[in-house]
Amino acid sequence: MLGRGAGHGHGTLYFAREGLTVRAADFSATGLQQLQEPARAQDIDQRVTTAAHDVRDPLPLPYTSIDAVFAHVLLRMALSTKEIHSLVGEIRRVLRPGSTFVYTIRHTGDAHYGTGTGTGTGIAHGDAIVVALTIARQARNVMKPFSGWGKGFVSER
């Protein structure tokens, strides 16, 4: 499994505890270093590897080489629409056919909706966080590379 935008590794650690081998990728080498300590403490470090990587760059992985990708709120980061499309295209490129891509996004029912200073692009800049709210139509458009794959939607509500 590939964890995109892994940060401190909450998702990475969960999947590794469940027995998966996870490659955690994030732009923050510091965040990736910080996830290695709990991986060692939980005795799952043999199932976790890390790599500093900017999501705006192509993945250093061969075509159809990954079984699953998890991207928790990565698609709501302060990226342009073009950058998000490129990021999703790279994920599609490295996933094997029939694999799983799990991603989470913010929406208009989110607690952070309407906070911060809007930019007119669906991105609101707040004091400590940048919230990019993705509505369902935008998510469907971004996910066009996955047309023909099975899809599901799960809400926190």
Secondary structure, DSSP 8 states (H G I E B T S, - for coil): -EEET-TT-HHHHHHHHTT--EEEEES-HHHHHHHHHHHHHTT-GGGEEEEE--TTS--SS-TT-EEEEEESSGGGSS--HHHHHHHHHHHHHHEEEEEEEEE--B-TTSTTTT-SEE-SSSEEE-SS-EEEB--HHHHHHHTGGGTTS--------
